């Protein structure tokens, strides 16, 4: 019989952890699964509502009609408009200016659609990492989610950004895009109230810094003999730690969802109501309240004892 590979062991442990984590969450906070599903459903509703108001068809059809009238191939027009902007402010009946605007508005609608569906996908990616007890991997999505939100907001204000975003195909283009837009993206992250999560992601997961191994080292040290460094791949050895990590994860996404009117200025009261954001806000508050209860029950040194290996029951 062949020996079980390290990869097989990891996959098996992941599957077992996910089941145990869901069971533990039901015990620690009844209704947690329904609350998490409500967040996923809200991100799905966001894609549907955005699809109704993005107005891609209007801009795309108008641009195509202009190209047909002028005899310019749409692909060639895209190439020309991508290489140069318009000079001056133009006039009200400037068909070229209108076509230029329609082209970039349609590209921005598509790019923002891609980014919108990514918000839900990455929410689920990070959440399932948490359930597999991979806290560091889950935190890596903090930076992705905050920057995704910032790009959606920036493209609403500056549609030409979408063309540059779509054009990033090589390392050199990626570097140029980073230099041109990174500071603006981080500024929007800050304005959205998400800078703390963005920094945490860099410290813990995106860059190789001490915080990226701290959780696993702390867990490993509890069973390691003196003088041995042991890095646990399973970064949670008490499910209360999972509850705390989940609280921060949900807080990020609750704040993000509370700023959708800034990300999508096309939304009015009707669209905001369709999202049913209050359900997510309610669960986020319930989760935060439950975490406070658990922390208080652990006593003033409970978390410290928990991390050091002294169980705070």
MIMARRO-717571 format. One line per field, with one value per residue (C-alpha): residue in three letters; x, y, z. Coordinates in pm, 1 decimal, always signed. Each point is the difference from the previous one (the first is absolute). Last residue first. Layout:
REM MIMARRO-717571
code (ala,...) $
east (X,...) $
north (Y,...) $
up (Z,...) $
This chain:
REM MIMARRO-717571
code (unk,unk,unk,unk,unk,unk,unk,unk,unk,unk,unk,unk,unk,unk,unk,unk,unk,unk,unk,unk,unk,unk,unk,unk,unk,unk,unk,unk,unk,unk,unk,unk,unk,unk,unk,unk,unk,unk,unk,unk,unk,unk,unk,unk,unk,unk,unk,unk,unk,unk,unk,unk,unk,unk,unk,unk,unk,unk,unk,unk,unk,unk,unk,unk,unk,unk,unk,unk,unk,unk,unk,unk,unk,unk,unk,unk,unk,unk,unk,unk,unk,unk,unk,unk,unk,unk,unk,unk,unk,unk,unk,unk,unk,unk,unk,unk,unk,unk,unk,unk,unk,unk,unk,unk,unk,unk,unk,unk,unk,unk,unk,unk,unk,unk,unk,unk,unk,unk,unk,unk,unk,unk,unk,unk,unk,unk,unk,unk,unk,unk,unk,unk,unk,unk,unk,unk,unk,unk,unk,unk,unk,unk,unk,unk,unk,unk,unk,unk,unk,unk,unk,unk,unk,unk,unk,unk,unk,unk,unk,unk,unk,unk,unk,unk,unk,unk,unk,unk,unk,unk,unk,unk,unk,unk,unk,unk,unk,unk,unk,unk,unk,unk,unk,unk,unk,unk,unk,unk,unk,unk,unk,unk,unk,unk,unk,unk,unk,unk,unk,unk,unk,unk,unk,unk,unk,unk,unk,unk,unk,unk,unk,unk,unk,unk,unk,unk,unk,unk,unk,unk,unk,unk,unk,unk,unk,unk,unk,unk,unk,unk,unk,unk,unk,unk,unk,unk,unk,unk,unk,unk,unk,unk,unk,unk,unk,unk,unk,unk,unk,unk,unk,unk,unk,unk,unk,unk,unk,unk,unk,unk,unk,unk,unk,unk,unk,unk,unk,unk,unk,unk,unk,unk,unk,unk,unk,unk,unk,unk,unk,unk,unk,unk,unk,unk,unk,unk,unk,unk,unk,unk,unk,unk,unk,unk,unk,unk,unk,unk,unk,unk,unk,unk,unk,unk,unk,unk,unk,unk,unk,unk,unk,unk,unk) $
east (-1298.4,+316.4,+250.3,+358.7,+182.4,+150.1,-268.3,-281.0,+169.8,+27.3,-362.2,-121.5,+206.5,-286.4,-258.2,-105.2,-369.5,+66.4,+158.0,-292.2,-256.5,+192.0,+18.5,-376.6,-61.5,+222.3,-183.1,-339.8,+120.2,+123.7,-326.1,-207.6,+219.5,-35.1,-378.4,-8.1,+165.4,-320.8,+158.6,-334.2,-29.1,+323.8,-132.6,-324.1,+175.6,+221.0,+302.7,+193.5,+252.7,+124.4,+311.4,-109.9,-354.8,+156.6,+167.3,-190.6,+94.3,+368.8,-53.6,-185.2,+268.3,+278.4,-205.8,-67.2,+370.2,+65.3,-273.0,+112.5,+343.8,-153.5,-227.3,+292.0,+195.0,-294.8,+43.0,+317.1,+297.0,-5.4,+289.3,-15.5,+327.6,+179.5,+354.2,+222.0,+324.1,+179.6,+213.2,-234.4,-240.0,-278.0,-361.2,-100.2,+266.9,-190.6,-302.5,+214.3,+214.8,-306.8,-146.9,+332.4,+95.9,-129.6,+41.8,+377.7,-1.7,-19.6,-219.3,-358.9,-103.7,+36.4,+143.7,-145.5,-342.4,+0.6,+79.3,-298.0,-225.0,+100.3,-49.5,-364.6,-188.2,-112.3,+214.0,+303.7,-61.8,-52.5,+342.9,+150.7,-139.6,+130.0,+344.5,-4.0,-118.4,+285.0,+283.7,-209.7,-120.2,+358.9,+108.4,-287.7,+83.1,+361.0,-106.2,-223.5,-374.8,-129.6,-215.0,-333.4,+98.5,+108.8,-335.9,-181.8,+184.9,-165.0,-324.7,+133.6,-260.9,-179.0,+334.0,+141.8,-284.8,+32.9,+378.1,-31.3,-234.1,+246.0,+281.9,-182.0,-91.3,+349.9,+165.4,-231.6,+27.1,+343.7,-166.7,-168.1,+332.9,+147.1,-297.8,+11.3,-235.4,-179.4,-305.7,+210.6,+115.7,-366.9,-74.0,+291.9,-104.3,-368.4,+66.3,+235.5,-278.9,-248.9,+232.0,+114.7,-352.5,+26.4,+349.1,-110.5,-306.5,+217.2,+212.5,-306.3,-158.2,+337.1,+37.1,-349.5,+77.8,+328.3,-163.7,-293.3,+233.4,+206.6,-317.7,-138.6,+327.0,+0.5,-362.0,+71.5,-353.6,+41.1,+343.0,+352.2,+187.1,+345.4,+207.4,-144.6,+201.9,+256.5,+118.7,-311.2,-225.8,+199.0,-2.4,-369.3,-76.6,+193.7,-203.2,-322.6,+87.7,-58.6,-262.8,-117.7,-360.4,+95.9,+244.8,-264.3,-254.4,+248.3,+67.0,-371.0,-56.1,+284.6,-106.0,-365.1,+79.1,+239.8,-260.9,+144.4,-346.8,-146.0,+332.1,+89.1,-314.1,+81.2,+364.6,-96.0,-261.5,+279.6,+204.7,-306.0,-46.1,+358.0,-59.6,-327.8,+179.3,+232.2,-297.3,-175.2,+313.5,+39.0,-355.7,+107.7,+327.9,+262.5,-174.2,-94.2,+349.3,+153.2,-199.5,+101.3,+361.5,-11.3,-127.1,+257.2,+277.9,-71.8,+18.6,+319.4,+153.8,-66.9,+145.5,+308.2,+55.6,-31.9,+253.3,+244.7,-24.2,-149.2,+251.0,-54.1,-141.7) $
north (+2737.4,+200.9,-266.0,+78.9,-48.8,+345.0,+117.6,-108.7,+146.1,+338.4,-23.5,-82.3,+252.7,+236.1,-279.3,-254.2,+77.0,+362.4,-104.6,-231.0,+271.7,+257.1,-250.0,-51.0,+373.7,+23.4,-291.2,+153.2,+330.8,-164.4,-194.8,+317.6,+184.4,-289.4,+0.2,+380.9,-15.7,-113.7,+49.8,+89.8,+299.0,+143.8,-38.3,+181.2,+277.8,+80.8,-180.8,+159.3,+129.2,-360.6,-20.0,+295.2,-134.5,-339.4,+137.6,-209.5,-309.7,+66.2,+63.6,-331.3,-171.9,+112.3,-76.3,-351.7,-81.0,+157.6,-205.8,-316.0,+33.9,+29.3,-300.8,-205.3,+87.3,-130.4,-319.3,-94.4,-146.1,+250.7,+42.1,-346.6,+7.9,-4.5,+134.8,-181.5,+143.1,-244.6,+106.9,-142.6,-262.4,+127.2,-44.4,+353.3,+145.9,-108.0,+218.6,+304.1,-69.9,-32.9,+330.3,+182.8,-118.8,+288.9,+248.4,-36.8,+149.3,-162.4,+250.6,-61.0,-204.6,+151.5,+350.0,+70.6,-132.6,+197.4,+319.0,-44.0,-86.5,+322.0,+201.0,-102.0,+319.2,+61.8,+314.0,-208.7,-253.3,+294.2,+136.6,-345.9,-15.3,+348.7,-93.5,-318.2,+163.0,+111.9,-195.0,-316.4,+35.0,+39.1,-306.7,-202.3,+113.7,-111.5,-334.5,-57.9,-4.1,+314.4,+153.3,-73.0,+225.0,+280.0,-15.5,-6.3,+311.0,+195.5,-15.9,+243.1,+61.7,-335.7,-161.6,+133.0,-148.7,-344.5,+22.4,+81.3,-294.9,-236.1,+152.5,-71.0,-352.5,-93.6,+145.9,-180.3,-314.9,-76.3,-17.9,-327.0,-160.0,+96.6,-141.9,-342.4,-181.3,-184.4,+206.1,+313.7,-105.3,-54.7,+359.2,+137.9,-169.6,+78.9,+374.5,-31.8,-128.7,+260.7,+295.0,-150.3,+29.5,+373.7,+26.5,-160.4,+225.7,+305.2,-94.7,-45.3,+329.8,+174.5,-127.5,+130.1,+339.2,+9.4,-57.6,+229.6,+285.5,-30.4,-30.5,+316.1,+183.0,-115.3,+105.3,+353.9,+138.6,+156.3,+137.8,-117.9,+60.2,+18.4,-277.5,-348.9,-292.7,-205.0,-359.5,-174.9,+211.2,-109.2,-370.2,+5.1,+177.0,-268.4,-272.9,+186.0,+22.3,+356.2,+67.2,+317.2,-109.6,-354.8,+120.3,+235.5,-283.2,-223.8,+273.5,+50.7,-373.0,-35.5,+296.0,-101.9,-369.9,+53.3,+181.6,-111.6,+19.9,-351.1,-185.2,+190.1,-132.3,-357.6,+15.1,+159.1,-268.7,-256.6,+198.0,+3.8,-375.4,-62.5,+226.4,-177.7,-335.2,+115.6,+95.5,-331.3,-186.8,+209.1,-68.8,-156.6,+155.2,-207.4,-333.7,+66.9,+140.7,-320.7,-217.4,+217.6,-19.7,-378.1,-45.1,+238.8,-153.8,-349.0,+111.8,+196.1,-294.2,-229.7,+245.4,+54.7,-373.4,-66.7,+274.3,-142.1,-331.8,-315.9,-279.8,-243.3,-343.1) $
up (+2985.9,-30.6,-103.9,+82.8,-328.6,-44.0,-239.2,+231.5,+303.9,-171.4,-113.1,+349.6,+191.6,+89.3,+19.3,-262.5,+53.4,-92.4,-330.3,-79.8,+69.5,-205.9,-288.2,+21.7,-24.6,-308.9,-161.4,+72.3,-141.7,-320.6,-24.7,+19.3,-252.1,-243.3,+28.2,-21.2,-340.6,-165.1,-345.0,-154.6,+235.3,-135.4,-355.6,+81.6,+192.8,-300.6,-135.7,-289.0,+255.2,+23.3,+216.1,+212.8,+43.5,+77.2,+315.6,+258.1,-198.7,+58.4,+370.7,+33.6,-205.0,+230.4,+311.1,-128.7,-17.2,+338.9,+163.9,-178.9,+154.7,+347.9,-58.3,-130.1,+314.9,+200.5,-195.9,+182.6,-186.1,-282.7,-243.6,-154.0,-191.5,+335.1,-0.3,+249.6,+130.7,+229.3,+298.9,+260.6,-142.1,-229.3,+108.4,+94.6,-227.1,-310.4,+70.1,+72.7,-305.3,-223.4,+118.6,-20.1,-348.4,-212.3,+284.4,-33.9,-351.2,-341.7,-181.2,-115.5,+302.3,+344.8,-37.3,-343.2,+94.1,+322.1,-195.0,-233.5,+294.8,+175.8,-320.3,-40.9,+89.9,-358.8,-10.0,+91.3,-276.8,-234.7,+92.0,-44.4,-354.5,-79.5,+126.8,-208.4,-323.4,-223.7,+157.2,+20.6,-359.4,-119.3,+197.3,-141.3,-352.1,+49.5,+144.0,-300.9,-69.6,+169.8,-273.9,+170.1,+289.8,-236.2,-180.0,+333.6,+120.8,-281.8,+202.2,+264.2,+271.3,-21.8,-80.3,+326.4,+206.3,-154.9,+39.2,+371.1,+59.2,-168.8,+204.1,+326.9,-108.0,-114.4,+308.8,+239.9,-210.8,+145.3,+342.8,-100.0,-91.7,+336.8,+190.0,-162.1,+236.7,-282.5,+95.5,-33.7,-346.0,-89.9,+99.4,-198.8,-324.1,+64.7,+33.7,-296.6,-221.5,+120.2,-58.2,-330.8,-137.1,+57.1,-148.8,-325.1,-9.5,+69.4,-299.3,-223.4,+102.8,-34.0,-355.6,-81.8,+154.0,-191.2,-334.8,+72.4,+92.4,-317.1,-206.0,+157.8,-61.2,-361.3,-41.5,+121.2,+15.7,+343.8,-70.1,+79.1,+323.3,-150.7,-155.7,+18.8,+128.6,-182.4,-25.2,+127.4,-219.6,-305.6,+88.1,+89.6,-326.3,-186.3,+170.5,-74.2,-374.0,-109.0,-267.4,+169.0,+31.8,+100.7,+265.4,+138.8,+12.5,+182.0,+258.2,+59.2,+32.5,+251.9,+210.6,+21.1,+44.8,+290.3,+205.5,+336.2,+156.8,-24.2,+14.5,+315.7,+167.5,-99.4,+106.6,+333.0,+58.7,-18.4,+250.9,+224.7,-38.5,+117.3,+299.2,+76.6,-20.2,+276.5,+214.4,-59.7,+100.5,+315.4,+116.7,+327.8,+111.2,+176.9,-60.0,-363.1,-47.0,+136.1,-238.4,-296.3,+113.1,+39.3,-355.2,-147.0,+208.6,-132.2,-362.6,+58.2,+190.1,-294.9,-248.5,+213.5,+49.0,-371.2,-73.6,+252.2,-179.5,+148.3,-37.5,-286.9,+91.7) $
